[in-house]
Amino acid sequence: MTAYATFHDLDGASVFITGGGSGIGAALTEGFLAQGARVAFVQRSDASAFVAEMAGKYAHAPLYLPCDITDIPALKDAIAQAAQAHGPITRLVNNAANDNRHNVADLTVEDWDAYQNVNLRPHLFTAQTAAPMMKAAGYGSIVNFSSISYMLGMAGMAGYVTAKAAITGLTRALARELGPDQIRVNAVMPGWVLTQRQMDLWATPDVLAAHLDRQCLPEHLQPRDIVDAVLFLSSQTSRMMTGQAMVVDGGVAVSG
């Protein structure tokens, strides 16, 4: 998947990814498979065709576990199934999200809760479930997907933006609490990654051109650009990095 680096310690690693069958998640699944990892992922929509495609390209097919990540008992059960199939989880990637646009004036209490339930709540409970496995293994890496959307104060998606800001805080809290067990917790903060969903729903020529003008690098982000950052944070190559929020956005947001 990546043309840039091989992370030898990911070969044979047991990896669990939320939303790993489409968009950035599918690219992540393939990226780990290309490193030789054993990957399990959950996805609400059918990912059978993707699994068949991966089975034809790599030594190990990914384990697809249909699951709605807002159902926490089902999500925990999926992690247990993944561990039974591939061994204790030592790499966890919380990728799944819902970035549907919405106006503050129209939000109901139920809508607000729904955005937090899909975009924030699973990050805590997947970590809670995988952490004992990582502790027993003597190490582990958790990568949470945040977003530069809250750094930019983006309008039209308050529920999503709030959850992504909270993920950065959760990442730092988990890094401090789980660090004594050699479990690292970091966040990736992507810019606008042009998945097929983004292209279908929001990427008009004018919007694309305006966004590119805001980047330092004159090239739109693709899923592969996020994969390499996640592989790095998941590998022991980054063994002394924890509690960090890595921005991958082509130079839109300024941090540090």
Backbone bond lengths (Angstrom), bond angles and torsions (degrees), N, CA, C in turn:
res aa  C-N    CA-C-N  psi(-1)  N-CA   C-N-CA  omega(-1)  CA-C   N-CA-C  phi
1 M - - - 1.464 - - 1.516 111.50 -
2 T 1.332 116.70 -48.22 1.457 119.08 179.18 1.519 110.66 -96.68
3 A 1.309 114.92 140.61 1.467 119.57 178.03 1.516 111.32 -96.87
4 Y 1.343 117.04 4.43 1.454 119.81 -167.89 1.523 115.14 -109.92
5 A 1.327 118.39 -32.30 1.463 118.66 -174.09 1.516 111.46 -154.98
6 T 1.327 115.35 148.27 1.456 122.69 170.95 1.517 108.00 -114.59
7 F 1.319 115.74 127.54 1.453 121.52 179.26 1.526 107.72 -106.17
8 H 1.319 115.38 97.57 1.457 120.93 -168.73 1.520 113.07 -61.11
9 D 1.331 118.50 -31.48 1.458 120.28 -177.62 1.528 112.62 -74.37
10 L 1.337 118.31 -9.62 1.461 120.59 176.59 1.529 111.89 -84.45
11 D 1.311 117.28 -12.12 1.466 121.29 177.70 1.528 108.90 -65.03
12 G 1.315 116.76 116.92 1.454 121.86 -179.61 1.514 114.63 85.80
13 A 1.331 118.37 -3.80 1.463 121.44 -178.46 1.525 110.84 -67.30
14 S 1.323 115.83 147.07 1.458 122.33 176.18 1.526 108.61 -91.12
15 V 1.333 115.77 115.86 1.463 122.64 -172.27 1.523 109.50 -120.13
16 F 1.324 116.33 138.69 1.465 121.58 176.14 1.524 108.34 -125.20
17 I 1.346 116.35 128.69 1.457 122.28 -176.17 1.521 109.14 -127.79
18 T 1.326 117.60 132.20 1.459 119.75 172.31 1.531 108.86 -88.79
19 G 1.328 115.57 138.71 1.459 120.36 -178.41 1.508 112.71 64.63
20 G 1.328 116.20 38.10 1.465 120.42 -172.06 1.516 116.25 -88.63
21 G 1.331 118.15 15.35 1.460 119.43 -176.68 1.504 115.53 -115.12
22 S 1.343 117.59 3.17 1.463 119.83 178.97 1.522 109.60 -154.22
23 G 1.317 116.60 160.58 1.455 122.08 176.09 1.516 113.26 56.93
24 I 1.325 116.40 -137.63 1.459 121.11 178.39 1.522 109.97 -59.98
25 G 1.336 116.96 -37.24 1.459 120.38 -179.00 1.513 113.04 -59.82
26 A 1.324 117.04 -41.32 1.462 120.16 178.12 1.525 110.74 -64.98
27 A 1.327 116.38 -39.30 1.466 119.94 176.79 1.520 110.90 -63.61
28 L 1.338 116.72 -37.73 1.464 120.54 177.06 1.524 110.96 -64.59
29 T 1.323 116.28 -46.46 1.465 119.83 178.75 1.517 110.52 -56.52
30 E 1.322 116.86 -47.39 1.464 119.84 -179.99 1.523 111.29 -65.84
31 G 1.320 117.10 -38.13 1.457 120.25 179.20 1.512 112.15 -60.59
32 F 1.329 117.71 -43.26 1.464 120.98 177.79 1.530 111.21 -69.54
33 L 1.327 117.23 -39.71 1.466 120.00 177.48 1.525 111.06 -59.44
34 A 1.324 116.18 -39.93 1.460 120.52 -179.90 1.521 112.05 -65.26
35 Q 1.328 116.42 -22.99 1.467 120.85 176.67 1.529 111.84 -85.34
36 G 1.335 116.86 -4.96 1.457 121.38 -179.51 1.513 114.17 94.50
37 A 1.334 117.29 8.01 1.462 121.10 -178.16 1.528 110.69 -74.08
38 R 1.331 114.68 159.08 1.458 122.63 171.90 1.520 106.40 -99.14
39 V 1.324 116.36 113.83 1.457 121.59 -169.90 1.526 111.26 -111.67
40 A 1.310 116.01 131.71 1.460 123.20 167.94 1.514 108.00 -118.44
41 F 1.317 116.81 142.97 1.457 119.00 178.13 1.517 110.77 -143.97
42 V 1.321 114.43 153.45 1.458 120.97 173.83 1.517 108.87 -108.69
43 Q 1.325 114.40 149.06 1.461 121.22 179.21 1.517 106.97 -160.14
44 R 1.322 116.74 138.10 1.461 119.90 178.83 1.521 111.22 -75.91
45 S 1.337 117.32 -42.57 1.463 120.54 179.29 1.526 110.32 -80.34
46 D 1.315 116.25 159.72 1.464 121.24 -175.96 1.526 111.07 -66.24
47 A 1.326 116.43 128.48 1.467 121.74 -179.24 1.522 111.40 -121.28
48 S 1.334 117.52 20.66 1.471 121.31 -176.10 1.529 112.11 -61.56
49 A 1.324 116.78 -40.82 1.469 119.69 -178.52 1.528 110.02 -65.60
50 F 1.324 116.81 -39.36 1.459 120.44 178.28 1.524 110.68 -63.89
51 V 1.324 117.22 -42.20 1.462 121.05 178.94 1.525 110.47 -61.51
52 A 1.318 116.83 -43.18 1.459 120.47 178.79 1.528 111.29 -62.49
53 E 1.334 116.31 -39.46 1.470 120.38 177.43 1.522 111.23 -62.49
54 M 1.329 116.59 -45.22 1.465 120.74 -179.95 1.522 111.86 -66.73
55 A 1.328 116.39 -35.76 1.474 120.38 179.34 1.523 110.94 -62.81
56 G 1.326 116.92 -29.64 1.452 120.77 179.11 1.515 114.23 -81.24
57 K 1.338 117.37 -10.87 1.466 121.12 -175.80 1.522 113.97 -110.10
58 Y 1.340 117.16 -25.77 1.465 119.60 -171.81 1.527 111.80 -128.71
59 A 1.313 115.31 164.12 1.463 120.77 -175.16 1.519 112.15 -65.04
60 H 1.332 116.62 -33.02 1.456 120.96 -178.19 1.523 109.49 -123.71
61 A 1.320 116.19 125.66 1.460 119.51 174.53 1.527 108.92 -72.34
62 P 1.322 118.24 145.99 1.461 118.94 175.55 1.524 110.56 -70.75
63 L 1.305 116.38 152.55 1.459 122.39 176.39 1.518 107.70 -93.31
64 Y 1.326 115.16 113.86 1.465 121.36 -179.41 1.519 108.92 -96.60
65 L 1.335 115.86 123.01 1.455 122.26 -179.70 1.530 108.30 -119.27
66 P 1.332 118.45 102.66 1.466 120.04 179.12 1.526 110.53 -57.96
67 C 1.323 116.28 130.22 1.462 119.45 -175.11 1.522 110.03 -165.95
68 D 1.319 115.96 138.42 1.462 123.02 168.84 1.522 106.12 -91.99
69 I 1.335 117.82 114.60 1.463 120.50 -173.00 1.520 113.53 -69.54
70 T 1.332 118.06 -8.83 1.458 119.46 173.55 1.525 111.52 -77.76
71 D 1.328 116.26 -14.07 1.463 122.28 175.76 1.527 107.22 -90.83
72 I 1.326 117.57 92.66 1.464 121.41 -172.14 1.527 112.79 -63.28
73 P 1.340 121.03 -43.47 1.469 118.92 176.30 1.535 112.57 -58.37
74 A 1.344 117.00 -40.02 1.462 119.93 178.46 1.525 110.88 -66.90
75 L 1.329 116.96 -37.19 1.461 121.15 178.72 1.524 110.74 -65.60
76 K 1.320 116.43 -43.21 1.464 120.00 177.58 1.514 111.05 -64.11
77 D 1.321 116.86 -38.69 1.463 120.55 178.09 1.526 110.87 -64.82
78 A 1.325 117.35 -37.29 1.466 120.56 177.97 1.525 110.87 -63.56
79 I 1.322 117.14 -40.04 1.469 120.56 177.38 1.518 110.39 -62.77
80 A 1.333 116.46 -40.26 1.461 120.38 177.96 1.526 111.05 -64.26
81 Q 1.331 117.27 -40.31 1.461 120.76 177.35 1.523 111.26 -64.33
82 A 1.321 116.14 -40.52 1.465 120.32 178.94 1.525 110.44 -62.91
83 A 1.316 116.98 -42.85 1.466 120.97 179.86 1.521 111.24 -65.41
84 Q 1.317 116.04 -36.79 1.465 119.56 178.12 1.526 110.68 -65.52
85 A 1.327 116.60 -36.77 1.464 121.09 -177.69 1.523 112.97 -79.02
86 H 1.333 117.31 -39.22 1.467 121.61 -170.33 1.523 114.82 -117.89
87 G 1.316 117.23 -3.13 1.454 120.20 -173.64 1.512 110.02 96.85
88 P 1.329 116.86 167.42 1.471 121.16 -177.45 1.526 112.26 -52.41
89 I 1.326 115.62 137.19 1.466 121.60 179.76 1.525 109.57 -67.71
90 T 1.320 116.99 124.65 1.473 120.68 174.08 1.528 112.22 -115.76
91 R 1.333 116.87 -10.33 1.468 121.18 175.06 1.515 108.85 -133.10
92 L 1.312 114.92 124.57 1.463 122.26 -178.67 1.515 108.55 -123.84
93 V 1.323 116.34 130.20 1.466 121.32 177.74 1.522 108.77 -124.47
94 N 1.328 116.20 113.89 1.463 122.63 177.79 1.521 108.81 -92.48
95 N 1.322 115.19 92.15 1.459 121.87 -172.77 1.524 113.75 -105.66
96 A 1.319 118.56 -34.27 1.465 122.05 -170.52 1.524 111.79 -59.07
97 A 1.334 115.68 141.81 1.470 120.82 -178.97 1.523 109.38 -161.70
98 N 1.328 115.22 166.11 1.457 122.45 174.62 1.517 108.21 -132.09
99 D 1.332 116.37 111.02 1.463 120.43 -177.04 1.523 112.51 -108.15
100 N 1.338 117.39 31.41 1.463 119.64 175.99 1.525 110.50 -55.71
101 R 1.322 116.47 141.59 1.460 121.14 -179.28 1.526 110.10 -77.52
102 H 1.326 116.00 145.72 1.454 120.60 -178.99 1.526 109.65 -159.16
103 N 1.335 115.85 148.06 1.457 121.86 179.94 1.521 110.22 -96.49
104 V 1.326 116.57 143.83 1.463 121.55 178.75 1.532 110.83 -56.50
105 A 1.316 117.31 -41.96 1.462 121.24 -175.95 1.526 112.53 -61.58
106 D 1.311 116.61 -26.19 1.465 120.39 -174.82 1.526 113.66 -97.58
107 L 1.340 117.81 -8.00 1.462 120.39 -175.24 1.522 111.46 -70.23
108 T 1.322 115.96 134.27 1.457 122.07 171.12 1.526 108.84 -101.24
109 V 1.306 116.70 168.38 1.463 120.62 175.57 1.524 110.01 -58.53
110 E 1.309 116.33 -39.89 1.467 120.60 -179.80 1.526 111.15 -65.76
111 D 1.340 116.28 -39.88 1.469 119.86 176.97 1.527 110.55 -62.18
112 W 1.337 115.78 -46.13 1.463 120.30 -178.57 1.525 110.48 -59.47
113 D 1.317 116.27 -48.30 1.462 120.28 179.81 1.522 110.91 -61.01
114 A 1.325 116.41 -38.30 1.462 120.18 -179.39 1.521 111.27 -63.08
115 Y 1.337 117.67 -40.23 1.462 120.09 179.10 1.525 111.63 -65.86
116 Q 1.334 117.31 -38.13 1.460 119.32 178.60 1.529 110.91 -72.89
117 N 1.329 116.11 -34.65 1.460 120.37 -177.47 1.523 112.90 -67.19
118 V 1.329 117.04 -29.74 1.466 118.94 179.38 1.526 111.82 -96.18
119 N 1.326 117.87 -32.80 1.466 121.00 -172.33 1.523 114.69 -94.99
120 L 1.326 118.15 -18.89 1.464 120.53 -174.09 1.522 113.50 -127.70
121 R 1.300 117.47 -52.28 1.468 121.23 -171.17 1.533 114.01 -56.07
122 P 1.340 119.62 -41.28 1.467 118.56 -178.95 1.523 113.86 -61.04
123 H 1.330 118.00 -29.36 1.468 120.78 -177.98 1.523 111.45 -60.71
124 L 1.316 116.03 -38.15 1.466 119.39 179.27 1.518 111.42 -71.12
125 F 1.321 117.15 -44.49 1.462 119.39 -171.67 1.527 113.24 -80.02
126 T 1.323 117.90 -26.40 1.468 118.04 170.92 1.525 109.98 -67.75
127 A 1.332 116.36 -42.25 1.468 120.21 178.16 1.520 110.55 -62.69
128 Q 1.313 116.47 -43.75 1.467 121.11 178.81 1.525 111.11 -58.02
129 T 1.328 116.93 -38.69 1.465 121.67 -176.95 1.525 112.30 -77.93
130 A 1.330 116.80 -38.87 1.466 120.25 -176.40 1.522 112.89 -82.77
131 A 1.322 118.11 -25.18 1.470 120.92 -174.43 1.532 113.73 -56.40
132 P 1.336 120.43 -43.21 1.469 118.41 178.61 1.526 113.40 -61.34
133 M 1.331 117.25 -33.17 1.467 120.55 177.00 1.525 110.09 -67.20
134 M 1.314 115.63 -42.52 1.459 120.37 179.66 1.526 110.73 -65.97
135 K 1.320 116.49 -40.72 1.467 120.38 177.95 1.526 110.26 -59.96
136 A 1.323 116.69 -44.32 1.465 120.61 179.81 1.523 111.39 -64.51
137 A 1.341 116.55 -34.06 1.466 120.73 179.56 1.520 112.17 -75.85
138 G 1.332 117.05 -19.50 1.458 121.43 -179.60 1.507 114.05 93.72
139 Y 1.326 117.24 0.98 1.466 121.31 178.81 1.529 108.48 -171.35
140 G 1.324 115.05 165.30 1.454 120.47 174.68 1.512 110.32 -177.79
141 S 1.318 115.56 160.80 1.462 121.34 178.08 1.520 109.26 -134.88
142 I 1.320 115.21 130.35 1.461 122.54 174.86 1.520 107.63 -117.56
143 V 1.314 116.63 127.85 1.464 121.71 176.79 1.522 108.09 -118.51
144 N 1.319 115.60 117.73 1.458 122.62 178.57 1.520 110.25 -100.84
145 F 1.322 116.00 138.47 1.460 119.54 177.28 1.523 110.43 -90.77
146 S 1.319 115.25 111.98 1.452 122.36 170.12 1.531 106.39 -99.53
147 S 1.310 118.23 -147.84 1.466 121.33 -178.46 1.520 108.99 -169.18
148 I 1.329 116.40 151.77 1.463 118.67 174.07 1.530 111.48 -76.01
149 S 1.332 117.52 -3.78 1.475 120.32 -176.53 1.516 112.30 -57.45
150 Y 1.345 117.57 -36.90 1.463 118.13 -179.22 1.529 111.42 -77.56
151 M 1.333 117.94 -27.82 1.458 120.56 175.93 1.527 110.82 -67.00
152 L 1.331 115.75 -31.64 1.455 120.94 -179.15 1.521 112.18 -90.12
153 G 1.350 117.03 -9.13 1.456 120.48 -178.46 1.509 112.50 61.58
154 M 1.322 115.87 49.79 1.458 119.74 -174.43 1.524 111.86 -71.08
155 A 1.330 115.46 138.94 1.461 122.07 178.25 1.523 109.95 -89.98
156 G 1.331 114.99 164.12 1.453 119.92 174.56 1.510 114.81 82.53
157 M 1.321 118.17 11.70 1.468 121.38 -179.69 1.530 110.15 -162.10
158 A 1.326 116.54 49.83 1.464 121.26 -172.06 1.523 112.88 -60.94
159 G 1.321 117.65 -38.95 1.459 120.21 179.50 1.512 112.26 -64.10
160 Y 1.311 116.00 -43.35 1.467 122.20 178.62 1.529 110.82 -66.19
161 V 1.333 116.56 -47.88 1.464 121.57 -177.55 1.532 110.63 -61.72
162 T 1.313 117.02 -41.38 1.459 121.03 178.86 1.518 111.19 -62.74
163 A 1.324 116.60 -44.23 1.464 120.43 179.02 1.523 110.97 -62.19
164 K 1.315 117.25 -41.11 1.465 120.44 -178.11 1.525 111.51 -67.78
165 A 1.330 117.29 -35.27 1.457 120.06 174.12 1.522 110.26 -64.69
166 A 1.321 116.37 -42.21 1.462 120.82 -179.46 1.520 111.67 -65.01
167 I 1.328 117.17 -32.53 1.466 120.36 179.69 1.525 110.85 -62.33
168 T 1.327 116.92 -37.50 1.458 119.19 177.42 1.525 110.60 -63.43
169 G 1.321 117.17 -42.15 1.458 120.51 176.81 1.513 111.96 -65.29
170 L 1.323 117.00 -43.20 1.464 121.12 178.03 1.522 110.81 -60.89
171 T 1.325 116.59 -40.52 1.460 121.37 179.01 1.523 110.89 -57.83
172 R 1.311 117.31 -44.80 1.464 121.14 -178.88 1.526 110.97 -68.50
173 A 1.341 116.79 -38.39 1.461 119.95 178.58 1.528 110.84 -66.01
174 L 1.318 116.85 -43.78 1.465 120.51 179.60 1.529 111.23 -66.60
175 A 1.320 116.73 -38.38 1.469 119.89 179.47 1.521 110.43 -59.79
176 R 1.336 116.33 -41.61 1.467 120.32 -179.92 1.525 111.26 -69.01
177 E 1.330 116.50 -42.18 1.466 119.84 -175.19 1.525 112.67 -75.80
178 L 1.322 117.66 -36.22 1.457 120.92 -175.18 1.524 113.16 -94.32
179 G 1.320 116.86 -12.35 1.458 121.15 -178.54 1.520 115.15 -54.43
180 P 1.345 119.85 -40.90 1.461 119.63 179.68 1.529 114.05 -59.02
181 D 1.330 116.65 -19.40 1.469 120.81 177.39 1.532 111.92 -97.94
182 Q 1.342 116.69 17.46 1.466 122.77 179.32 1.533 112.20 62.70
183 I 1.326 115.39 31.37 1.463 120.58 175.36 1.520 108.24 -104.59
184 R 1.317 115.87 121.07 1.459 121.59 -179.18 1.533 109.49 -97.05
185 V 1.317 116.28 141.91 1.465 121.30 179.90 1.524 108.36 -133.35
186 N 1.309 115.97 118.78 1.460 121.87 -179.58 1.525 110.02 -132.23
187 A 1.315 115.67 163.07 1.459 121.60 177.04 1.522 110.02 -118.46
188 V 1.310 115.09 145.53 1.461 121.78 169.16 1.518 106.83 -108.48
189 M 1.322 115.52 134.70 1.461 121.15 -178.62 1.528 109.25 -119.57
190 P 1.323 116.44 88.87 1.462 118.78 -178.42 1.517 112.78 -73.47
191 G 1.313 114.41 153.86 1.449 120.48 165.84 1.516 109.19 -83.44
192 W 1.317 116.82 -150.50 1.460 120.48 -178.34 1.532 109.23 -82.14
193 V 1.313 115.17 105.89 1.462 121.45 -178.97 1.524 108.32 -95.83
194 L 1.312 116.87 125.71 1.456 120.78 -173.02 1.524 111.89 -84.96
195 T 1.321 114.99 75.99 1.456 121.25 170.89 1.531 108.32 -75.95
196 Q 1.325 116.58 171.49 1.458 120.13 178.50 1.523 111.05 -62.00
197 R 1.337 116.76 -36.61 1.469 120.64 178.01 1.525 111.27 -60.85
198 Q 1.333 116.63 -45.12 1.458 120.22 179.53 1.532 110.98 -63.49
199 M 1.327 115.42 -40.96 1.459 119.57 -179.54 1.523 110.99 -65.39
200 D 1.324 117.01 -38.67 1.464 121.15 -177.61 1.524 112.33 -71.89
201 L 1.338 117.20 -35.38 1.462 120.20 -169.70 1.526 114.91 -99.97
202 W 1.335 117.84 -36.83 1.464 117.87 -167.08 1.530 115.29 -135.54
203 A 1.312 118.82 -12.18 1.469 120.39 -170.42 1.534 111.96 -90.06
204 T 1.332 116.26 72.81 1.463 120.01 174.11 1.531 108.87 -75.78
205 P 1.311 118.75 158.68 1.468 120.44 179.36 1.525 113.67 -54.59
206 D 1.323 117.45 -41.42 1.468 120.11 -179.24 1.522 111.43 -67.07
207 V 1.322 116.87 -41.86 1.461 121.11 -179.39 1.527 110.14 -67.05
208 L 1.315 116.20 -40.50 1.468 120.08 178.18 1.525 111.16 -62.19
209 A 1.313 116.28 -44.90 1.463 120.23 -179.03 1.522 111.21 -64.38
210 A 1.338 117.16 -41.15 1.461 120.68 180.00 1.521 110.97 -65.49
211 H 1.326 116.23 -39.23 1.467 118.93 179.90 1.527 110.92 -67.61
212 L 1.308 116.62 -41.50 1.458 119.70 -179.35 1.524 111.17 -61.97
213 D 1.318 116.42 -32.25 1.458 120.17 176.78 1.529 112.44 -64.41
214 R 1.344 117.22 -23.49 1.466 121.19 -178.62 1.529 111.61 -84.73
215 Q 1.328 117.59 -17.36 1.460 120.79 -178.69 1.522 110.61 -84.09
216 C 1.337 115.25 152.44 1.468 119.94 170.94 1.522 110.59 -75.14
217 L 1.329 116.00 -38.68 1.463 121.32 -179.46 1.524 109.44 -94.10
218 P 1.323 118.02 128.57 1.463 120.64 -172.46 1.522 113.51 -85.03
219 E 1.319 116.52 53.25 1.460 120.69 -179.70 1.520 108.04 -150.23
220 H 1.329 116.67 133.03 1.458 120.41 -179.29 1.524 111.11 -69.80
221 L 1.328 115.04 147.38 1.453 121.14 178.88 1.524 110.96 -73.66
222 Q 1.327 114.97 138.88 1.457 123.07 175.30 1.536 108.05 -117.37
223 P 1.344 117.99 159.58 1.464 119.42 -179.80 1.522 114.23 -51.74
224 R 1.333 117.60 -35.54 1.470 119.78 -177.99 1.528 112.15 -61.26
225 D 1.330 116.50 -26.56 1.465 119.88 -179.62 1.518 111.75 -68.51
226 I 1.319 116.78 -26.52 1.456 121.64 178.47 1.522 110.80 -85.42
227 V 1.314 116.58 -31.59 1.467 121.24 -177.55 1.526 111.34 -58.16
228 D 1.301 117.55 -48.01 1.465 120.22 -176.09 1.524 112.03 -62.24
229 A 1.334 117.09 -37.19 1.463 120.56 177.85 1.527 110.73 -64.79
230 V 1.333 116.91 -40.81 1.460 121.03 -179.47 1.523 111.03 -69.40
231 L 1.318 117.35 -40.18 1.466 120.32 177.21 1.525 110.28 -61.00
232 F 1.312 116.59 -42.52 1.463 121.02 178.98 1.529 111.27 -61.02
233 L 1.333 116.87 -47.17 1.456 119.94 -179.41 1.526 112.61 -69.58
234 S 1.320 117.01 -25.14 1.464 121.12 179.51 1.518 112.09 -81.93
235 S 1.304 116.45 -22.96 1.462 122.14 -178.24 1.521 111.22 -85.18
236 Q 1.313 115.40 155.64 1.462 120.04 174.21 1.536 111.96 -69.17
237 T 1.320 116.60 -3.96 1.467 120.02 171.17 1.530 110.33 -55.93
238 S 1.317 116.34 -32.48 1.468 121.72 179.73 1.526 111.09 -104.42
239 R 1.317 117.63 34.29 1.469 122.39 -167.17 1.527 114.12 -61.50
240 M 1.319 118.82 -21.35 1.468 120.19 178.73 1.533 111.99 -106.50
241 M 1.312 116.66 18.17 1.464 121.53 174.62 1.521 109.06 -105.15
242 T 1.314 116.91 121.96 1.453 121.19 173.17 1.522 109.24 -155.05
243 G 1.330 115.26 154.86 1.456 120.50 -178.23 1.517 113.65 70.92
244 Q 1.329 116.85 17.23 1.464 120.92 -175.17 1.531 111.02 -102.35
245 A 1.318 115.37 155.64 1.471 122.63 174.85 1.529 107.64 -120.15
246 M 1.323 115.78 105.21 1.460 121.49 -175.88 1.529 110.19 -91.45
247 V 1.309 116.60 116.82 1.451 122.26 179.08 1.521 110.17 -85.80
248 V 1.333 116.58 128.48 1.462 122.53 175.52 1.528 106.19 -129.78
249 D 1.321 116.24 91.06 1.472 118.81 -171.61 1.518 113.97 -142.64
250 G 1.327 118.09 11.43 1.457 119.79 -179.68 1.515 113.48 74.17
251 G 1.341 116.90 6.26 1.456 119.73 176.57 1.520 115.12 95.83
252 V 1.340 116.90 36.47 1.456 120.05 176.20 1.530 110.30 -87.31
253 A 1.326 115.55 -55.50 1.469 120.84 179.86 1.519 109.17 -88.10
254 V 1.313 115.55 147.60 1.456 120.93 177.46 1.528 107.60 -111.39
255 S 1.322 117.55 122.46 1.459 121.35 -179.09 1.529 108.97 -125.01
256 G 1.343 116.07 169.89 1.431 120.52 177.45 1.524 111.90 100.72
